[in-house]
Amino acid sequence: MKNHISIMTMLIIVGCSGGQSIIKGTVVMRTGTEAHINLGSDDGIQIGDTLSVWRDETGGRTKTRNVRVGEVRVIKILGKNYSAVEILKGNLNEQDVVEKRLP
């Protein structure tokens, strides 16, 4: 496994309209139909949680937009800051953003 500590993004909890918060992290490694993300038990992630996967993509005239590219489900908590997920939909890349909306 490569050392991905330097490419991890920090956990962000962002308030959004409607009173919801979002926990965001990144895909740090992908192997076949599974991936590792940099969210774990300290972030409130639990086995069975479903997260959306997003990627910034460049369109015409270098406009960057956030595009939903998949969905994953947590299958194992690897520690305080990491979890293993199964890929339910889409094609994930390292550094894609994963997000869980909180009620």
N, C-alpha and C positions, 0 to 999 in steps of 0.2 A: 504494500500500500504506500502510495506517495505521501509525503508530508504536505498536507493542505492547510496547515495552520495559517500560513501567510496569506492565503486567498479567501479565508473565511470572512464573511461579513458579520458584524455585531448584531446581536438580537435587538430588534426594534419593536417597541410596542407603540402603536400609533392610534390615536383616537380618530374616529371618523364619524360622519353624520349618522344619526340614528342611535347613538349611544354605544355602538359596537367598538371593540378594539381588535387589533390584528397583531398576531405574533408572526414575525418574518425571520427566515433564515435562508440558508443556501444548500444546494446539492454540492457535496464535497467529493463524492465518488460515486461512480455508477458501474455495476457489474451485471450484465444480462438484464434480468427482469427486476432487479433490486437496486437500491441506491442507499447511500448514507447521507444524512442531513445534519447540520450543526444546531439542532434543537434537541433537548433531552429533558430529563426529569426536572431540572431546575427551571425549565421554561413552561412547565405544566403540560407537556406532551404525554399522552397516554397511548397504550396499545389500542389499536382500533380507530384512532383519530384519522380523519381524512383531510388532506391538505391540497390546495390548489397549487399548480406550478406555473410560473410566469417567466417571460423572457423579454428583454428589451430588444426589439428588432428595428432595423433601419428600413424605411420605405422610400418612396420617391423624394428626391431633393433632400436627402439626408434627414428626414423627419424620423425621430425615434419614438416608438410607442411601445407600451407594455402589452404583450400579447399572452393570453392564456394558452399554454402548450401541453398541459396534462393535469393528472390527478394521481396522488399517491396515498397509501394507507400505512400507518405505523404498524410494524410487525414485531419490533423488538427495541427496547430501550437499552442503549449501549452505555449509558452513563449520564452524568449531569448535563452534558452538552452535546450528546450525539444520540441518534436513533437510526435504525434500519427501517426502510420502507419498501413496500412492493409497489411497482408501477402499475396502476390501474388503467390509465389512458395516456397516450401521447408518447413523445420521444424526448427524454430528458438529456440535458447536457450539464457538465460540471459548471458551477456558478449560476445556474438557474435559481430563481427565487421561489421558495416555498412559503405558503402563508396559511395560517389557521385563523379564522374569525372567531372571536369570543363573544358570547351573548352579553 
